[in-house]
Amino acid sequence: METIPTWQVLSLAGILGWILFSRLINLTVRIRSLTQPFVTTQVEKYISLVLRVQSRKHPFLDAFFSYLSCIVSVPFYTGFLPLLFWSGHCKLGRQMTLLIAFCDYTGNCIKDIVSAPRPSSPPVRRLAKTEEEKENAMEYGYLLYYIINNFNNTNGFSFKLVVISLMVTLSLLIGIGRIYLGMHSLIDVVFAAVLGTMILVIWLAVHERLDSFITSGKNVTSFWASLAFLLLFAYPTPELPTPSFEFHVAFNGVALGVVTGINRTFSEFHNEHVPKLFGPHLGTTMFLKRIMIGLPIIIAVKFVSKALAKGLLPLICNLMGIPIKSSSYIQPVKGVTVSAVKTQGVGQFSLSSRQAGYVQKIFLSTPEECYDVDTGIRLLQYAGLAWAVVELVPLVFQSMGL
């Protein structure tokens, strides 16, 4: 039997202790009461700056900044990251995945703790037209993290200087675009830059050790699964409903799937000697074949993972005595006691059990609180998708000679 390293036990115990402590003293509300008034004042103070930026309104700028915001969204990265793995840039792919997941969790946690308002509209004009554009929040900092990964994986000072100059310029444009679109104020952009720099310093100090752990460490899969589970409950409750938690759950699942698959198949598919795009063994034609074969597979795995989770999670929660609710994924199941609940105009229901289990007592704030089963379903479907990207699809490529 594999020995569990002491640091893993201490890490998970520390996170669990933090969850219990923060709920005991209502830490999120305390921090929000201290920070929200100041941030709100700063947002209102710089509305005039937002209006001055928006005074340059032009149809070209409207379209340019709207599309620019989409390339740093969660759906974009979900579609972009598989291409890194399939093109042979495996280390860059896994490090970007974990870095984005870390940034997404940290940034959205802070955003939901403070729960600061966006610039008032009117007078500020909201130029984001689709729901997806409206949901893109603090993700504009991700390009900076891509710069550093690219910087560390390129050779030659001149080339590095060109790459980092282009990417910094793009990041600045994205920050200006968030103000132009009326989605953020100056304090949001400045704070995101400071936070991104701090995360970057931490990342550069630990990324090689983390990569070594994922590729050749002990007890990797079970530790990461436990970590992913605990992070769901460590996330703060926002003042008002936001999509930020859904973004975190998605990337939390992606990180779990990537770590699991890479740890299992590193020597076969993800070492430094695998063929890379434009090399002698992986040309453009073969890469396009990989994309055409790989994308349908990961989409199918995502749907299958979702279907399995929808069928199994409610039953498991019911057996453990955990009442659950679902806003969209689950419909009432025959044979399970269902009581209709309407919350803030959103159709939800809870699956009641005869008594609360120990898990409910630990992770739910009150005995009356229900666990949102949609969270678990979303985690598992994205974990399945990411696992397929790094393990199942490479197996298919191998069998087809790609």
VMD Tcl script that draws the C-alpha trace (Angstrom):
set ca {
  {0.00 0.00 0.00}
  {1.35 3.40 -1.02}
  {2.34 5.64 1.89}
  {0.54 8.98 2.01}
  {3.05 11.83 2.41}
  {2.64 13.83 5.61}
  {2.48 17.17 3.79}
  {-0.59 16.02 1.87}
  {-2.44 15.13 5.05}
  {-1.48 18.42 6.67}
  {-2.50 20.42 3.59}
  {-5.94 18.86 3.35}
  {-6.46 19.10 7.11}
  {-5.48 22.77 6.97}
  {-8.02 23.52 4.22}
  {-10.74 21.64 6.10}
  {-9.89 23.55 9.28}
  {-10.03 26.82 7.35}
  {-13.51 25.95 5.99}
  {-14.84 25.24 9.48}
  {-13.15 28.29 11.04}
  {-14.32 30.72 8.36}
  {-17.90 29.50 8.66}
  {-17.79 29.59 12.44}
  {-16.85 33.29 12.56}
  {-18.66 34.24 9.31}
  {-15.36 35.45 7.85}
  {-16.66 36.38 4.38}
  {-19.20 38.84 5.76}
  {-16.62 40.36 8.11}
  {-14.09 40.96 5.33}
  {-16.81 42.28 3.01}
  {-17.97 44.81 5.61}
  {-14.40 46.15 5.83}
  {-13.53 46.26 2.11}
  {-16.74 46.85 0.20}
  {-17.33 50.49 1.26}
  {-13.83 51.52 0.16}
  {-14.00 49.70 -3.19}
  {-17.50 51.04 -3.87}
  {-16.27 54.56 -3.23}
  {-13.40 54.06 -5.68}
  {-15.75 52.69 -8.35}
  {-18.01 55.73 -8.02}
  {-15.03 58.08 -7.92}
  {-13.69 56.91 -11.29}
  {-17.00 56.80 -13.18}
  {-15.87 60.05 -14.84}
  {-12.81 58.20 -16.20}
  {-15.01 55.45 -17.61}
  {-17.19 58.07 -19.29}
  {-14.15 59.77 -20.80}
  {-12.95 56.45 -22.23}
  {-16.43 55.73 -23.57}
  {-16.61 59.17 -25.17}
  {-14.31 57.74 -27.85}
  {-17.18 55.49 -28.91}
  {-16.87 54.06 -32.40}
  {-18.44 50.95 -33.99}
  {-14.99 49.55 -34.70}
  {-13.91 49.92 -31.06}
  {-17.20 48.37 -29.89}
  {-16.59 45.26 -31.98}
  {-12.84 45.16 -31.31}
  {-13.05 45.24 -27.52}
  {-16.06 42.90 -27.43}
  {-14.24 40.22 -29.42}
  {-11.03 40.86 -27.50}
  {-12.79 40.10 -24.21}
  {-13.92 36.73 -25.58}
  {-10.39 35.44 -26.18}
  {-9.70 35.49 -22.44}
  {-12.93 33.80 -21.38}
  {-13.34 30.36 -19.82}
  {-14.89 28.84 -23.00}
  {-11.93 30.10 -25.06}
  {-9.37 28.50 -22.78}
  {-11.40 25.30 -22.57}
  {-11.19 25.03 -26.35}
  {-7.62 26.31 -26.68}
  {-5.83 24.19 -24.08}
  {-6.42 20.81 -25.81}
  {-4.54 22.11 -28.85}
  {-1.41 22.60 -26.73}
  {-1.46 18.97 -25.59}
  {-2.18 17.58 -29.05}
  {0.53 19.71 -30.65}
  {3.20 18.24 -28.35}
  {3.57 21.26 -26.03}
  {2.52 19.18 -23.05}
  {4.43 20.97 -20.30}
  {3.14 24.35 -21.45}
  {-0.39 22.92 -21.61}
  {-0.44 21.46 -18.12}
  {1.22 24.49 -16.55}
  {-1.20 26.86 -18.25}
  {-4.13 24.73 -17.11}
  {-3.07 24.80 -13.46}
  {-2.09 28.46 -13.54}
  {-5.40 29.51 -15.06}
  {-7.28 27.39 -12.51}
  {-5.31 29.01 -9.68}
  {-5.86 32.52 -11.04}
  {-9.53 31.85 -11.66}
  {-10.04 30.61 -8.12}
  {-8.05 33.39 -6.45}
  {-9.47 36.25 -8.51}
  {-13.08 35.14 -8.32}
  {-12.81 34.40 -4.59}
  {-11.66 37.96 -3.93}
  {-14.30 39.37 -6.26}
  {-17.11 37.47 -4.54}
  {-15.84 38.27 -1.05}
  {-15.82 42.01 -1.75}
  {-18.92 41.92 -3.99}
  {-18.21 45.43 -5.25}
  {-20.61 46.95 -7.79}
  {-19.80 47.58 -11.42}
  {-19.84 51.19 -12.68}
  {-23.44 52.47 -12.50}
  {-25.46 52.24 -15.70}
  {-26.58 54.89 -16.50}
  {-24.53 57.06 -16.86}
  {-22.04 54.34 -17.94}
  {-23.07 52.42 -21.05}
  {-22.92 48.64 -20.98}
  {-21.59 47.67 -24.40}
  {-21.48 43.91 -23.76}
  {-24.42 42.52 -25.69}
  {-24.39 38.76 -25.09}
  {-24.74 36.98 -21.76}
  {-21.30 35.44 -22.24}
  {-19.73 38.86 -22.62}
  {-21.50 40.07 -19.49}
  {-20.17 37.12 -17.51}
  {-16.53 37.70 -18.47}
  {-15.23 39.25 -15.31}
  {-11.66 39.24 -13.99}
  {-10.33 36.96 -16.69}
  {-8.45 39.67 -18.59}
  {-5.34 39.02 -16.50}
  {-4.82 35.54 -17.95}
  {-2.86 36.80 -20.93}
  {-0.12 37.98 -18.57}
  {0.30 34.45 -17.26}
  {0.53 33.12 -20.82}
  {3.33 35.63 -21.44}
  {5.46 34.15 -18.66}
  {4.89 30.56 -19.80}
  {5.82 31.52 -23.33}
  {8.81 33.47 -22.03}
  {10.13 30.46 -20.13}
  {9.70 28.14 -23.12}
  {11.40 30.23 -25.82}
  {15.05 30.70 -26.70}
  {16.89 33.89 -27.58}
  {16.67 37.23 -25.81}
  {15.42 39.17 -28.85}
  {12.60 36.73 -29.53}
  {11.59 36.72 -25.86}
  {11.54 40.52 -25.86}
  {9.27 40.63 -28.92}
  {6.89 38.01 -27.48}
  {6.59 39.67 -24.09}
  {6.14 43.13 -25.64}
  {3.30 41.92 -27.85}
  {1.57 40.09 -25.04}
  {1.88 42.97 -22.56}
  {0.39 45.27 -25.19}
  {-2.48 42.84 -25.71}
  {-3.06 42.61 -21.94}
  {-3.17 46.40 -21.66}
  {-5.69 46.58 -24.50}
  {-7.87 44.02 -22.74}
  {-7.76 46.07 -19.52}
  {-8.71 49.24 -21.41}
  {-11.43 47.28 -23.17}
  {-13.05 46.27 -19.89}
  {-13.35 49.95 -18.99}
  {-14.54 50.88 -22.48}
  {-17.25 48.20 -22.34}
  {-18.46 49.58 -19.00}
  {-17.84 46.28 -17.20}
  {-15.05 47.44 -14.85}
  {-13.64 50.52 -13.20}
  {-10.03 51.64 -12.87}
  {-9.63 50.02 -9.45}
  {-10.62 46.62 -10.93}
  {-7.95 46.83 -13.62}
  {-5.24 48.10 -11.26}
  {-6.03 45.49 -8.62}
  {-6.06 42.71 -11.24}
  {-2.61 43.80 -12.42}
  {-1.27 43.79 -8.85}
  {-2.90 40.45 -8.07}
  {-1.60 38.96 -11.31}
  {1.93 40.07 -10.50}
  {1.74 38.56 -7.01}
  {0.41 35.27 -8.35}
  {3.11 35.28 -10.98}
  {5.88 35.64 -8.38}
  {4.43 32.74 -6.40}
  {4.02 30.62 -9.53}
  {7.58 31.11 -10.71}
  {8.79 29.92 -7.31}
  {6.76 26.69 -7.26}
  {5.87 25.67 -10.82}
  {8.80 23.27 -11.34}
  {8.16 21.47 -8.06}
  {4.46 21.28 -8.82}
  {5.17 19.88 -12.27}
  {7.50 17.28 -10.80}
  {4.83 16.23 -8.31}
  {2.18 15.86 -11.00}
  {4.36 13.83 -13.34}
  {6.12 11.56 -10.84}
  {4.79 12.20 -7.33}
  {3.11 9.83 -4.87}
  {-0.63 9.62 -4.24}
  {-1.27 12.32 -6.86}
  {-4.76 11.41 -8.05}
  {-6.38 10.85 -4.65}
  {-4.74 13.98 -3.22}
  {-5.89 16.16 -6.11}
  {-9.42 14.74 -6.00}
  {-9.62 15.51 -2.27}
  {-8.23 19.00 -2.92}
  {-10.79 19.66 -5.67}
  {-13.62 18.53 -3.38}
  {-12.52 20.76 -0.50}
  {-12.03 23.81 -2.73}
  {-15.72 23.65 -3.67}
  {-16.65 24.29 -0.05}
  {-13.84 26.74 0.65}
  {-15.24 29.14 -1.96}
  {-16.92 32.19 -0.36}
  {-20.63 32.95 -0.74}
  {-21.16 36.17 -2.75}
  {-23.56 38.88 -1.66}
  {-25.59 38.36 -4.85}
  {-25.58 35.39 -7.27}
  {-22.70 35.54 -9.79}
  {-21.37 33.14 -12.44}
  {-17.90 33.22 -10.88}
  {-18.35 30.03 -8.88}
  {-19.40 28.15 -12.02}
  {-16.18 29.30 -13.72}
  {-14.17 28.00 -10.77}
  {-15.97 24.65 -10.72}
  {-15.33 24.19 -14.44}
  {-11.60 24.87 -14.19}
  {-11.38 22.92 -10.94}
  {-12.73 19.94 -12.86}
  {-10.40 20.58 -15.79}
  {-7.38 20.68 -13.46}
  {-8.48 17.42 -11.81}
  {-8.87 15.65 -15.15}
  {-5.55 16.94 -16.51}
  {-3.61 16.01 -13.38}
  {-5.16 12.54 -13.26}
  {-4.52 11.76 -16.92}
  {-0.97 13.13 -17.01}
  {0.07 11.32 -13.85}
  {-1.14 8.04 -15.35}
  {0.34 8.48 -18.85}
  {3.26 10.92 -18.53}
  {5.92 8.53 -19.83}
  {3.77 7.52 -22.83}
  {2.23 10.77 -24.07}
  {3.46 13.82 -22.15}
  {7.22 13.63 -21.73}
  {9.63 16.07 -23.34}
  {10.41 13.73 -26.23}
  {6.94 13.53 -27.79}
  {6.64 14.91 -31.35}
  {5.91 18.64 -31.54}
  {4.01 20.61 -34.14}
  {6.06 21.60 -37.21}
  {8.67 19.01 -36.25}
  {9.69 16.08 -38.47}
  {7.11 13.73 -36.92}
  {4.11 16.05 -36.51}
  {3.25 18.20 -39.50}
  {0.30 20.50 -40.07}
  {-1.78 17.85 -41.86}
  {-1.40 15.33 -39.06}
  {-2.18 18.00 -36.45}
  {-5.40 18.94 -38.26}
  {-6.35 15.25 -38.34}
  {-5.77 15.13 -34.58}
  {-8.12 18.08 -34.08}
  {-10.86 16.61 -36.28}
  {-10.68 13.29 -34.42}
  {-10.03 14.62 -30.92}
  {-12.70 17.33 -30.62}
  {-15.70 15.02 -31.23}
  {-14.29 12.53 -28.73}
  {-13.89 15.02 -25.88}
  {-17.34 16.50 -26.57}
  {-18.84 13.00 -26.42}
  {-16.98 12.24 -23.18}
  {-18.25 15.47 -21.66}
  {-21.86 14.53 -22.42}
  {-21.38 10.98 -21.14}
  {-19.74 12.26 -17.93}
  {-22.61 14.67 -17.41}
  {-25.21 11.95 -17.93}
  {-23.49 9.58 -15.50}
  {-23.12 12.30 -12.88}
  {-26.78 13.30 -13.24}
  {-27.79 9.71 -12.60}
  {-25.41 8.81 -9.78}
  {-24.84 11.93 -7.67}
  {-28.47 12.38 -6.49}
  {-28.61 8.72 -5.47}
  {-25.28 8.92 -3.60}
  {-26.34 12.09 -1.77}
  {-29.66 10.51 -0.86}
  {-27.91 7.42 0.56}
  {-25.60 9.67 2.62}
  {-28.52 11.68 3.98}
  {-27.60 14.92 2.21}
  {-30.54 17.04 0.97}
  {-29.82 18.44 -2.50}
  {-31.17 21.03 -4.89}
  {-30.75 21.60 -8.60}
  {-31.56 24.66 -10.66}
  {-31.20 23.09 -14.10}
  {-29.58 19.66 -14.42}
  {-31.79 17.29 -12.43}
  {-35.47 16.57 -12.83}
  {-37.49 14.82 -10.08}
  {-36.64 11.11 -10.07}
  {-39.29 8.45 -9.54}
  {-38.86 6.71 -6.19}
  {-37.12 9.66 -4.51}
  {-38.98 12.04 -2.23}
  {-39.03 15.44 -3.90}
  {-40.35 18.65 -2.42}
  {-40.69 21.63 -4.73}
  {-38.82 24.75 -3.72}
  {-38.97 28.13 -5.44}
  {-36.05 30.39 -4.67}
  {-35.83 33.95 -5.97}
  {-37.88 33.10 -9.03}
  {-35.60 30.21 -10.04}
  {-37.17 26.77 -10.13}
  {-35.31 24.52 -7.70}
  {-36.16 21.44 -5.73}
  {-34.66 19.60 -2.79}
  {-34.33 15.88 -2.26}
  {-35.00 15.40 1.44}
  {-33.66 12.56 3.54}
  {-34.71 11.29 6.93}
  {-31.68 12.66 8.68}
  {-28.60 14.75 7.96}
  {-25.35 12.85 7.60}
  {-21.95 13.78 8.91}
  {-20.90 15.24 5.57}
  {-23.84 17.65 5.67}
  {-23.00 18.72 9.21}
  {-19.40 19.47 8.24}
  {-19.82 21.21 4.90}
  {-23.29 22.80 5.01}
  {-23.81 25.87 7.18}
  {-27.21 24.90 8.56}
  {-29.22 21.66 8.74}
  {-31.80 23.26 6.44}
  {-29.25 24.06 3.72}
  {-29.24 21.91 0.58}
  {-26.22 20.91 -1.45}
  {-26.42 22.14 -5.05}
  {-25.89 18.92 -6.99}
  {-25.28 20.94 -10.16}
  {-21.86 21.77 -8.71}
  {-20.81 18.13 -8.55}
  {-22.20 17.41 -12.01}
  {-20.31 20.34 -13.51}
  {-17.08 19.29 -11.77}
  {-17.30 15.72 -13.05}
  {-18.23 16.59 -16.63}
  {-15.28 18.97 -17.00}
  {-12.97 16.49 -15.27}
  {-14.08 13.85 -17.77}
  {-13.50 16.24 -20.67}
  {-9.98 17.11 -19.49}
  {-9.09 13.47 -18.80}
  {-10.15 12.60 -22.33}
  {-7.89 15.37 -23.71}
  {-4.74 14.04 -22.03}
  {-5.33 10.28 -21.87}
  {-8.18 8.90 -23.96}
  {-7.57 10.95 -27.10}
  {-3.77 10.31 -27.12}
  {-4.57 6.59 -26.87}
  {-6.77 6.94 -29.95}
  {-4.01 8.88 -31.74}
  {-1.54 6.11 -30.89}
  {-3.82 3.38 -32.20}
  {-4.37 5.31 -35.44}
  {-0.72 6.13 -35.96}
  {-1.19 9.85 -35.38}
}
mol new
graphics top color blue
foreach p $ca { graphics top sphere $p radius 0.5 }
foreach p [lrange $ca 0 end-1] q [lrange $ca 1 end] { graphics top cylinder $p $q radius 0.2 }
display resetview
